Amino acid sequence: MRFTEGYWLTKDGFTLNHPEECRDYRVEEKALELFLPYKVIKRRGDTLNLGMTTLRLESPQNDIIKVRLTHHDVDQATPHYATAINPAEIEISTDKDYRFKAGNLEARVPKEGPFTLEFFGDNRLITSSKPRAQAEITSDDGKHYMREQLTLDPSELVYGMGERFTPFTKNGQTVDIWNEDGGTGSEKSYKNIPFYLTNKGYGVFVNHPEKVSFEVASENVSRTQFSVEGEILEYFIIYGPTMKEVLQKYTDLTGKPALPPAWSFGLWLSTSFTTDYSEKTVMQFIDGMQEREIPFDVFHFDCFWMKEFEWCGFEWDKEMFPDPQGLLDRIHEKGLKICMWINPYIGQKAKVFKECKEKGYFIKRENGAVWQWDLWQAGQGIIDFTNPEAREWYKNQLRILLNMGVDSFKTDFGERIPTDAVYYDGSDPEKMHNYYAYLYNEVVFELLEEIKGEGNAVVFARSASVGSQKFPVHWGGDNLSQYSSMAESLRGGLSFVLSGFGFWSHDIGGFEENTSEDLYKRWTQFGLLSTHSRYHGNIEYRVPWNFGEESALVTQKFSSLKNKLMPYIYKEAVNTAKTGVPMMRPLVLEFEEDYTVHTIDKQYMFGEDLLVAPIFNEEGQVSFYVPEGTWTSYLNNASYVGGKWYHETHDYFSLPLLARPNSLIVEGANVNTADYDYSKDITVHVFELTEEKTVTVFDTKGHSLGEVTVTPAGDSYEVQVTNLKNVTLLFRNKMIEGMEQHELGSLYKV
């Protein structure tokens, strides 16, 4: 939100008050409070009829400082984002100036002169709030706002703020943190996160679930501005010094991504949305995939498993599915998992609507009536997840489906949440608008963990808020069947994973419209080199053979490749769950020292050691950048000298998929499923090894099974295999077989 007209003038209708100096301070055990009047005090009379901001500095953990700016100390309504607190090494000094230090991050405020707030990481200035950057703002209609502006260096780039489809670097943009059902082609987003990080090695988390308005190098081109309505503004400065460390510390604060089950990394096939489907259609799709030997692990039922106008009443459409239990049993017999579409809205025609209304399970209007409208389902009500009984009722509906054999839920919607509603627990509806997505997915994920066990829960969620990374996986929403939308999806995903989320997916081929054979095959390559992979559409079935038998072969190739790579993929997923560093990541996160990659958003790292450059045109042409070192094509062994751009043309069975130099990538022996024993008959691919490297193999619960260590030794290699059998090393052009281990810790020379 903008409050100024250019550099000098205030917009009509607003009055801005700025802290002018630090007049006094108070030290508590683990906090420093500073008192900042809105004018310089020259005489005692100046202290009358004057407002001030109270600046409070605290720390929840090392390298993070919480800043709280208070005009009037009004009680803050619920909900609040949950933040973890760990012991921090705090130092407070009030000698020459006011200093608050937590680990390697320090805030400084001068005792004399104009008020400024500076942040130092390892004694290096990373950002600051300059004079008149902070403001208490009153509008002519009586509203109050609090504003902060933090400096940006000329070469500093800003990333994150959720799944944003606008340009990857956010400099020059206005970003409102407000969940909306807006598709993937505008500034609107399903997943808004009031957190950004920069290539200068720090992040900023604005701790408000209500709308946070950012002006990123826009209202003031050398600053990032953020503001909220009200009289309190709270934010955290998070110091890296690397971008990876910023994400690790941000997810220490707000929650780590859960580790999804291994099967969820396999291919998902959907009925699609408005297509006609019945038990016969479903089984034809499943049989068609298996007859063509196309590996897939999950079948998804979209909305019309229920009758029209009755979503989400949790009742099968018995005309189309007369024997739901028998159908689910037959799908399981095919070796597949089952996902069902749900949302938190209940149409008035659904049988359960009356029960929810009578028992008070819906959010309400101020007059006590159920809050209803016709957008999506006629007369729908919205479940009030602040009501414990409503939460349990919702779980019970899902529990019935889980007991039938359902394995996962697509938790759709959760963005169209009104702000004139009344909640059971009295929560502020402005704050609940974004926060609702967290509660909704929390309820479903909790139940999945309860029924399926920890480590076996996964949802396919569209909406998200701060902390929702704990409930993976999220997908990009309703994209178009166009190359431009494919690129938008990737751009949004890369912004999303730089906002604390570890896993991400998208609708292969696009959701809206009809997909061409060409686009289907190119998007299939991209989709099966994403953390999670799903065919889904709106008006047409997305089974591969509907787009030509070559499409079926392309799907077969890349689905098989992903399954073979599962020992590598799951190792990376385990690391993501432990650290919060996303599995699928932009190049800037991995090669921060290479300024060329700081704006690249059409290629990405798939884990630490594989670079992917999807193809976004019918000609099969692609331009991609290779970082320093000698990289190797995973598909054809071609070598690439790093530090330069390449231009290539690829058929539908290839794309740039490059292995990082000095890496070990483990392949498994099973191409038919993503869920198998990753320790059996593995192949370790060795790429340009220059120093000792160790790779760990995990089981499908995230536990270490064993290790392979390869050490260059002159013209040979020493290989140590621990707790693994039947290991093959592949030096790409040279195969060394017979590495079967008979004694743990055996040492081999190659």
Residue pairs with C-beta under 8 A, 6 or more apart in sequence:
1 145
1 176
1 213
1 215
1 227
2 11
2 174
2 215
2 219
3 10
3 11
3 14
3 16
3 135
3 137
3 145
3 147
3 219
3 227
4 10
4 11
4 219
4 220
5 11
7 220
10 16
13 139
13 140
13 141
14 137
14 138
14 139
14 140
15 137
15 138
15 139
16 135
16 136
16 137
16 147
17 38
17 51
17 135
17 136
17 137
17 138
18 38
18 131
18 132
18 133
18 134
18 135
18 136
19 36
19 37
19 38
19 52
19 53
19 55
19 115
19 134
20 36
20 37
20 38
20 39
20 40
20 114
20 115
20 131
21 36
21 37
21 40
21 41
21 113
21 114
21 115
22 34
22 35
22 36
22 98
22 109
22 110
22 111
22 115
23 35
23 36
23 37
23 41
23 52
24 34
24 35
25 32
25 33
25 34
25 35
25 94
25 98
26 32
26 33
26 35
27 33
27 92
27 94
30 58
30 59
30 88
30 90
31 56
31 57
31 58
32 56
32 57
32 92
32 94
32 98
32 100
33 54
33 55
33 56
33 57
34 54
34 55
34 56
34 57
34 98
34 109
35 52
35 54
35 55
36 52
36 53
36 54
36 55
36 115
36 134
37 46
37 47
37 50
37 51
37 52
38 50
38 51
38 52
38 53
38 136
39 46
39 50
40 46
41 47
51 71
51 136
52 71
53 69
53 70
53 71
53 134
53 136
54 68
54 69
54 70
54 73
55 67
55 68
55 69
55 109
55 117
56 66
56 67
56 68
56 70
57 65
57 66
57 67
57 68
57 100
57 107
58 65
58 66
58 68
59 65
59 66
59 88
59 90
59 100
59 102
59 103
60 66
60 83
60 84
60 85
60 86
60 88
60 236
60 253
61 84
61 85
61 86
61 87
61 88
61 102
61 103
61 249
61 252
61 253
62 86
62 88
62 89
62 102
62 103
62 104
62 105
63 102
63 103
63 104
63 105
63 121
63 238
63 239
63 240
63 245
63 249
64 88
64 102
64 103
64 105
64 236
64 237
64 238
64 239
64 249
64 253
65 100
65 102
65 105
65 107
65 119
65 236
65 237
66 207
66 234
66 235
66 236
67 107
67 117
67 148
67 234
67 235
67 236
67 237
68 232
68 233
68 234
69 134
69 146
69 148
69 232
69 233
69 234
70 231
70 232
71 136
71 144
71 146
71 231
71 232
72 231
73 231
73 232
74 230
74 231
74 232
76 232
77 426
77 427
77 428
77 431
78 425
78 426
78 427
78 428
78 431
79 209
79 386
79 427
79 428
79 431
79 432
79 435
79 439
80 207
80 209
81 207
81 209
81 254
81 435
81 465
81 466
81 467
82 254
82 255
82 467
83 207
83 236
83 253
83 254
84 252
84 253
84 254
84 255
86 252
88 102
88 103
89 101
89 102
89 103
90 100
90 101
90 102
91 99
91 100
91 101
92 99
92 100
92 101
93 99
93 101
96 111
97 108
97 109
97 110
97 111
98 108
98 109
98 110
98 111
99 106
99 107
99 108
99 109
100 106
100 107
101 107
103 239
104 121
104 122
104 239
104 241
105 119
105 120
105 121
105 237
105 239
106 119
106 120
106 121
106 123
107 117
107 118
107 119
107 120
107 237
108 117
108 118
108 119
108 120
109 115
109 116
109 117
109 118
110 116
114 131
115 131
115 134
116 128
116 129
116 130
116 131
117 128
117 129
117 134
118 125
118 127
118 128
118 129
119 125
119 126
119 127
119 128
119 202
119 237
119 239
120 126
121 201
121 202
121 239
121 240
121 241
122 241
126 200
126 201
126 202
126 239
127 150
127 151
127 152
127 200
127 202
127 237
128 150
128 151
129 148
129 149
129 150
129 151
130 149
130 151
130 223
133 148
133 149
133 150
133 223
134 147
134 148
134 149
135 145
135 146
135 147
136 144
136 145
136 146
136 231
137 144
137 145
137 146
137 147
137 227
138 144
138 145
139 145
143 229
144 229
144 230
144 231
145 227
145 228
145 229
145 230
146 227
146 228
146 230
146 231
146 232
146 233
147 225
147 226
147 227
147 233
148 225
148 226
148 227
148 233
148 235
149 220
149 223
149 224
149 225
150 204
150 223
150 224
151 222
151 223
152 158
152 171
152 198
152 217
152 222
152 223
152 224
153 200
154 222
155 199
155 595
156 198
156 199
156 200
157 169
157 171
157 198
157 199
157 598
157 599
158 169
158 170
158 171
158 196
158 197
158 198
158 216
158 217
158 224
159 168
159 169
159 170
159 196
159 197
159 198
159 199
159 243
159 495
159 498
159 586
159 588
160 170
160 193
160 195
160 196
160 197
160 203
160 495
160 498
160 499
161 170
161 175
161 177
161 192
161 193
161 194
161 195
161 196
161 214
161 495
161 499
162 177
162 189
162 191
162 192
162 193
162 464
162 495
162 496
162 499
163 189
163 190
163 191
163 464
163 474
163 476
163 477
163 492
163 493
163 495
163 496
163 499
163 504
164 170
164 175
164 187
164 189
164 491
164 492
164 495
164 496
165 184
165 185
165 186
165 187
165 189
165 488
165 489
165 491
165 492
166 173
166 187
166 491
167 173
167 491
167 601
168 491
168 494
168 495
168 586
168 599
168 601
169 598
169 599
170 196
170 214
170 216
171 216
171 217
172 216
172 217
172 218
172 221
173 187
173 214
173 216
173 218
174 187
174 213
174 214
174 215
174 216
174 218
175 187
175 213
175 214
175 216
176 192
176 211
176 212
176 213
176 214
177 192
177 193
177 194
177 206
177 211
177 212
177 213
177 214
177 434
178 192
178 211
178 433
178 434
179 189
179 190
179 191
179 192
179 414
179 415
179 417
179 433
179 434
179 436
179 437
179 463
179 465
180 188
180 189
180 190
180 415
180 416
181 188
181 190
181 413
181 415
181 416
182 188
182 189
182 190
183 477
183 478
183 479
183 480
184 476
184 477
184 478
184 479
184 480
184 485
184 488
184 489
184 492
185 479
185 480
185 484
185 485
185 488
189 492
190 415
190 462
190 463
190 464
190 477
191 437
191 462
191 463
191 464
191 465
191 468
191 474
191 496
191 499
191 501
192 434
192 465
193 464
193 465
193 466
193 499
193 500
194 205
194 206
194 207
194 208
194 212
194 214
194 226
194 466
195 203
195 204
195 205
195 206
195 250
195 466
195 499
195 500
196 203
196 204
196 214
196 216
196 224
197 203
197 204
197 238
197 243
197 246
197 247
197 250
197 498
199 243
199 588
199 592
199 598
201 239
201 240
201 241
201 242
201 243
201 245
201 246
202 237
202 238
202 239
202 240
202 241
202 246
203 237
203 238
203 240
203 246
203 247
203 249
203 250
204 224
204 226
204 235
204 236
204 237
204 238
205 235
205 236
205 238
205 250
205 253
205 254
205 466
206 212
206 226
206 228
206 233
206 234
206 235
207 234
207 235
207 236
208 228
208 233
208 234
208 431
209 431
209 432
209 434
209 435
209 465
209 466
210 228
210 229
210 230
210 428
210 430
210 431
210 433
210 434
211 228
211 229
211 430
211 433
211 434
212 226
212 227
212 228
213 226
213 227
213 228
214 224
214 225
214 226
215 224
215 225
215 226
216 224
216 225
217 223
217 224
218 225
219 225
226 233
226 235
227 233
229 430
236 253
238 246
238 249
238 250
238 253
239 246
239 249
240 246
240 249
242 592
243 498
243 588
243 589
243 592
244 579
244 581
244 589
247 498
247 500
247 579
247 580
247 581
247 582
247 589
248 579
248 580
248 581
250 500
250 580
251 257
251 469
251 500
251 579
251 580
252 580
254 466
254 467
254 469
254 500
255 467
255 469
255 470
256 469
256 470
256 502
256 577
256 578
256 579
256 580
257 469
257 470
257 472
257 501
257 502
257 503
257 576
257 577
257 580
258 445
258 455
258 457
258 470
258 471
258 472
258 577
259 455
259 573
259 574
259 576
259 577
259 702
260 458
260 472
260 473
260 503
260 532
260 573
261 455
261 456
261 457
261 458
261 675
261 700
262 566
262 570
262 674
262 675
262 700
263 297
263 298
263 337
263 673
263 674
263 675
264 297
264 298
264 337
264 408
264 458
264 473
264 532
264 674
265 297
265 531
265 532
265 533
265 562
265 566
265 569
265 570
265 573
265 674
266 295
266 296
266 297
266 298
266 533
266 559
266 562
266 563
266 673
266 674
266 675
267 294
267 295
267 296
267 297
267 298
267 528
267 533
267 534
267 535
267 555
267 559
267 562
268 296
268 297
268 298
268 299
268 300
268 339
268 460
268 532
268 533
268 534
268 535
268 536
269 285
269 286
269 289
269 296
269 298
269 299
269 300
269 534
269 535
269 542
269 543
270 299
270 300
270 302
270 534
270 535
270 536
270 537
270 542
271 277
271 281
271 282
271 285
271 300
271 301
271 302
271 304
271 305
271 541
272 302
272 536
272 537
272 538
272 539
272 540
272 541
272 542
273 302
273 303
273 304
273 511
273 536
273 537
273 538
273 539
274 304
274 538
274 539
275 537
275 539
275 540
275 541
277 304
277 320
278 320
278 321
279 320
279 321
279 322
279 323
279 327
282 299
282 301
282 327
282 331
283 327
283 330
285 299
285 541
285 543
286 299
286 331
286 334
286 336
288 543
288 545
289 296
289 543
289 544
290 334
292 544
292 545
292 552
292 556
293 556
294 544
294 552
294 555
294 556
294 559
295 556
295 559
295 560
295 563
295 671
295 672
295 673
296 336
296 559
297 336
297 337
297 673
297 674
297 675
298 336
298 337
298 338
298 339
298 407
298 408
298 534
299 331
299 336
299 337
299 338
299 339
300 338
300 339
300 340
300 341
300 410
300 460
300 534
300 536
301 338
301 339
301 340
301 341
302 341
302 410
302 536
303 311
303 341
304 317
304 320
305 316
305 317
305 320
305 321
305 340
305 341
306 312
306 313
306 314
306 315
306 316
306 317
307 315
307 317
307 319
309 347
309 349
309 350
309 377
309 378
310 347
310 349
310 350
310 351
310 377
311 343
311 345
311 346
311 347
311 350
311 376
311 377
312 342
312 343
312 344
312 345
312 346
312 347
312 350
313 346
313 347
313 349
313 350
313 351
313 352
313 353
314 342
314 352
314 397
314 398
314 400
314 401
315 350
315 351
315 352
316 324
321 327
324 404
325 404
325 405
328 338
328 404
328 405
328 406
329 405
331 338
332 338
332 405
335 673
337 407
337 408
338 405
338 406
338 407
338 408
339 406
339 407
339 408
339 409
339 410
339 460
340 401
340 406
340 408
340 409
340 410
341 409
341 410
341 412
342 398
342 409
342 410
342 411
342 412
342 444
343 376
343 411
343 412
343 413
343 414
344 382
344 383
344 385
344 394
344 413
344 414
344 436
344 440
345 376
345 377
345 380
345 381
345 382
345 383
345 413
346 352
346 353
346 356
346 362
346 377
346 380
346 381
346 382
346 383
347 353
347 377
347 378
347 379
347 380
348 372
348 377
348 378
348 379
348 380
348 381
349 377
349 378
349 379
352 397
353 379
353 381
355 361
356 362
356 381
356 383
356 390
356 393
357 370
357 381
359 389
359 390
359 393
360 384
360 387
360 389
360 390
360 424
361 381
361 383
361 384
361 387
361 389
361 390
361 393
361 394
362 370
362 371
362 381
362 382
362 383
362 384
362 390
363 370
363 371
363 381
363 382
363 383
363 384
363 418
363 421
363 422
363 423
364 370
364 371
364 384
364 421
364 422
365 371
365 420
365 421
365 422
366 420
366 422
368 422
370 381
371 381
371 382
371 418
371 420
371 421
371 422
372 379
372 380
372 381
373 379
373 380
374 380
375 416
376 413
376 416
382 417
382 418
382 421
383 390
383 394
383 440
384 390
384 423
384 424
385 391
385 394
385 436
385 439
385 440
385 442
385 443
386 423
386 424
386 425
386 427
386 432
386 439
387 423
387 424
387 425
390 424
391 443
394 443
395 443
395 446
395 447
398 409
398 444
398 447
399 447
399 451
401 409
402 447
402 448
402 451
402 452
403 451
407 452
408 448
408 458
408 459
408 460
409 444
409 448
409 459
409 460
410 459
410 460
410 461
411 440
411 441
411 444
411 459
411 460
411 461
411 462
411 463
412 462
413 462
413 463
414 436
414 437
414 440
414 441
414 461
414 462
414 463
415 437
415 462
415 463
417 432
417 433
417 436
418 429
418 433
419 429
419 430
419 433
420 429
421 429
421 432
422 429
423 429
423 432
427 435
434 465
435 465
436 463
436 465
437 461
437 463
437 464
437 465
437 468
438 464
438 465
438 466
438 467
438 468
440 463
441 459
441 461
441 463
441 464
441 468
441 471
442 470
442 471
444 459
444 471
445 457
445 459
445 470
445 471
448 456
448 457
448 458
448 459
449 456
449 457
455 701
455 702
457 471
458 472
458 473
459 471
459 472
459 473
460 473
460 474
460 475
460 505
460 532
460 534
461 468
461 471
461 472
461 473
461 474
461 475
462 474
462 475
462 477
464 474
464 501
466 500
468 474
468 501
469 500
469 501
469 502
469 580
472 501
472 502
472 503
473 503
473 504
473 505
473 531
473 532
474 496
474 501
474 503
474 504
474 505
475 504
475 505
475 506
475 507
475 532
475 534
476 489
476 492
476 493
476 496
476 504
476 505
476 506
476 507
477 511
478 507
478 511
478 512
478 538
479 485
479 486
479 488
479 489
479 506
479 507
479 510
479 511
479 512
480 510
480 511
480 512
480 513
481 509
481 510
481 511
481 512
481 513
481 514
481 515
481 516
481 519
481 537
482 510
482 513
482 519
483 519
483 522
483 616
483 617
483 618
485 510
486 510
486 519
486 522
486 523
486 526
486 614
486 616
487 602
487 616
489 506
490 506
490 526
490 601
490 602
490 604
490 614
491 601
491 602
493 504
493 506
493 530
493 584
494 584
494 585
494 586
494 601
494 604
496 504
497 504
497 582
497 583
497 584
497 585
497 586
498 582
498 585
498 586
498 589
500 580
501 582
502 531
502 573
502 576
502 577
502 580
502 581
502 582
502 583
503 531
503 532
503 573
503 576
503 582
503 583
503 584
504 530
504 531
504 532
504 582
504 584
505 527
505 530
505 531
505 532
505 533
505 534
506 527
506 530
506 534
507 534
507 535
507 536
507 537
508 520
508 523
508 524
508 526
508 527
508 528
508 533
508 534
508 535
508 536
508 542
509 515
509 519
509 520
509 523
509 524
509 535
509 537
509 542
510 519
510 523
510 537
511 536
511 537
511 538
512 538
512 539
513 538
513 539
514 539
514 540
515 523
515 537
515 540
515 542
515 547
516 547
517 547
517 548
517 550
517 551
518 618
520 542
520 544
520 547
520 551
521 547
521 550
521 551
521 554
521 652
522 614
522 615
522 616
522 620
522 652
524 544
524 551
524 554
524 555
524 558
525 554
525 558
525 614
525 615
525 652
525 655
526 612
526 614
527 533
527 534
527 535
528 555
528 558
528 559
528 561
528 562
529 558
529 562
529 606
529 610
529 612
529 614
529 657
530 584
530 606
531 569
531 573
531 583
531 584
533 559
533 562
535 542
535 543
535 544
536 542
540 546
544 551
544 552
544 554
544 555
545 551
545 552
550 652
553 653
554 652
554 653
557 653
560 671
560 672
562 569
562 674
563 668
563 670
563 671
563 672
563 673
563 674
564 667
564 668
564 669
564 670
564 671
565 665
565 667
565 668
566 668
566 670
566 674
566 675
566 676
566 678
567 666
567 667
567 668
567 678
567 682
567 697
567 698
568 607
568 609
568 610
568 665
568 666
568 667
569 583
569 607
570 678
570 698
570 700
570 702
571 607
571 666
571 695
571 696
571 697
571 698
572 583
572 606
572 607
572 608
573 583
573 702
574 698
574 702
575 581
575 583
575 608
576 582
576 583
577 702
581 589
582 589
583 606
583 607
584 604
584 605
584 606
584 607
585 604
585 605
586 597
586 600
586 601
586 604
586 605
587 594
587 597
587 600
587 603
587 604
587 605
587 611
587 625
587 627
588 597
588 598
588 600
589 605
590 605
590 608
590 627
591 597
591 627
591 628
594 627
594 628
596 625
597 625
597 627
600 625
602 613
602 614
602 616
602 624
603 611
603 612
603 613
603 614
603 624
603 625
603 656
604 611
604 612
605 611
605 612
606 612
608 660
608 663
609 659
609 660
609 663
609 665
609 687
610 634
610 657
610 658
610 659
610 660
610 665
611 624
611 626
611 627
611 631
611 656
611 657
611 658
611 659
611 660
612 655
612 656
612 657
613 622
613 624
613 655
613 656
614 622
614 655
615 621
615 622
615 650
615 655
616 622
619 649
620 649
620 650
620 651
620 652
621 647
621 648
621 649
622 647
622 648
622 649
622 650
622 655
622 656
623 645
623 646
623 647
624 645
624 646
624 648
624 656
625 644
625 645
625 646
626 640
626 641
626 642
626 643
626 644
626 645
626 646
626 658
627 642
627 643
628 642
628 643
629 642
629 660
629 661
629 662
629 688
630 639
630 640
630 641
630 642
630 661
630 688
631 639
631 640
631 642
631 658
631 659
631 660
631 661
631 687
631 688
632 638
632 639
632 640
632 658
632 659
632 661
632 687
632 688
632 732
633 639
633 640
633 656
633 657
633 658
633 659
634 657
634 658
634 659
634 665
634 685
635 654
635 655
635 657
636 654
637 732
637 733
640 646
640 658
642 661
646 656
648 656
650 656
659 665
659 685
659 687
660 687
661 687
661 688
661 690
662 687
662 688
662 689
662 690
662 691
662 693
663 687
663 688
663 693
664 684
664 685
664 686
664 687
664 689
664 693
664 694
664 695
664 708
664 710
665 684
665 685
665 687
665 695
666 678
666 682
666 683
666 684
666 685
666 695
666 697
666 708
667 682
667 683
667 684
667 685
668 676
668 677
668 678
668 680
668 681
668 682
669 680
669 681
669 682
669 683
670 676
675 700
676 700
677 699
678 697
678 698
678 699
678 700
678 705
679 697
679 699
679 705
679 706
679 723
679 724
679 725
680 725
680 726
681 726
681 728
682 697
682 724
682 726
682 727
682 728
683 727
683 728
683 729
683 730
684 695
684 708
684 710
684 727
684 728
684 729
684 730
685 730
685 732
686 710
686 717
686 729
686 730
686 731
686 732
687 732
689 710
689 712
689 717
690 712
691 712
692 709
692 710
692 711
692 712
693 709
693 710
693 711
694 707
694 708
694 709
695 707
695 708
696 704
696 705
696 706
696 707
697 704
697 705
697 706
697 707
697 708
697 724
698 704
698 705
699 705
705 723
705 724
706 721
706 722
706 723
706 724
707 720
707 721
707 722
707 723
707 724
708 719
708 720
708 721
708 722
708 724
708 727
708 729
709 719
709 720
709 722
710 717
710 718
710 719
710 729
711 717
711 718
711 719
711 720
713 749
716 749
716 750
717 729
717 749
717 750
718 747
718 748
718 749
718 750
719 729
719 739
719 747
719 748
719 749
719 750
720 745
720 746
720 747
720 748
721 727
721 739
721 741
721 746
721 748
722 744
722 745
723 744
724 741
725 740
725 741
726 739
726 740
727 739
727 740
727 741
728 735
728 736
728 737
728 739
729 735
729 736
729 739
729 750
730 736
736 750
739 748
